[in-house]
Amino acid sequence: MLGRGERHEVLRREIVGVGVVMVAVLVTSAAAGVVWGLLAPTERLRVTQPGRAAVLTGESLHLFDAVGMFLCFGAVVAVVSAIGAWRIRIARGPTLVLGMALASGLGAALMMWIGEWVAGLRHPRPDDPAVGQIVALPAEVGTGLALLVQPFLVALVLLFLAALHPAVDLDSGAAGLLGDLRPVDFGDEVDDYRLPYGAEEYRPSGDFDPSSQPRG
C-alpha cells in the first residue's frame, strides 16, 4: 500500500514522464511533416483555357503517392515513438497509452498541416496561369482517414509490449494511476510469511515424520 505522500510523488513522476513523451511525439511529427512536404510529389497540369487545366498522363497517380508517403511517415513515427516511450519505465501504464494515442492523433494532424504548408511554399498555386502553361500543384493528403494510422499503431505497439511483459507493474516500480487496485505479485509477500511456532521446516505431507523411529 502506498502512502499519501508516496502516491503523490508517483503520480507526479508518471504525469511528468507522460508529458515529456507527448511533447516529443509532437516535435517528431512536426519534423516528419517538414520532410514529407519536401519529398511529396506534385501533380502537374497543363492549362487548357482560363480557369481550367488538364492533368498530364500519369500525374494523377501522384495523389496516391503523396498519401502513401504520409502514411509511411506516420507509421515510422508511431513505431519509433512507442518504442522510445516504453523505455521510460516510470511512465509505463494505461496513462502512457492514452497520452501517446492523444499525442499521436494531434501529431498526425500537425504533420499534415505543416507538410501541406511546406509543400505550398515549394509550389505555390498560380493566380492566373497562361493557356498552355504547365503548373505544379502542391501535395495534399486529401482524406482525414490518414490521420488514424499513427495513433492506432502507437496504441497497438504499446499494448503488444505490455502484453508480453512478465511483471504486473511493467517494471515501473510503482502502481501509477491504478494505485493499490493492481494485483500483488506473489514475490511481494513471500518474505512476510512465517511458519507456525515450533515448526522448523515443512513436512512433505500429512503427519509424516521423517525422523528415525525405534524398531520393535
Secondary structure as GFF3:
##gff-version 3
##sequence-region A 1 216
A	DSSP	alpha_helix	4	39	.	.	.	ID=ss1
A	DSSP	beta_strand	43	49	.	.	.	ID=ss2
A	DSSP	beta_strand	52	55	.	.	.	ID=ss3
A	DSSP	three_ten_helix	59	61	.	.	.	ID=ss4
A	DSSP	alpha_helix	62	86	.	.	.	ID=ss5
A	DSSP	three_ten_helix	89	91	.	.	.	ID=ss6
A	DSSP	alpha_helix	94	122	.	.	.	ID=ss7
A	DSSP	beta_strand	134	137	.	.	.	ID=ss8
A	DSSP	three_ten_helix	144	148	.	.	.	ID=ss9
A	DSSP	alpha_helix	149	164	.	.	.	ID=ss10
A	DSSP	three_ten_helix	176	181	.	.	.	ID=ss11
A	DSSP	three_ten_helix	186	188	.	.	.	ID=ss12
A	DSSP	three_ten_helix	190	192	.	.	.	ID=ss13
###
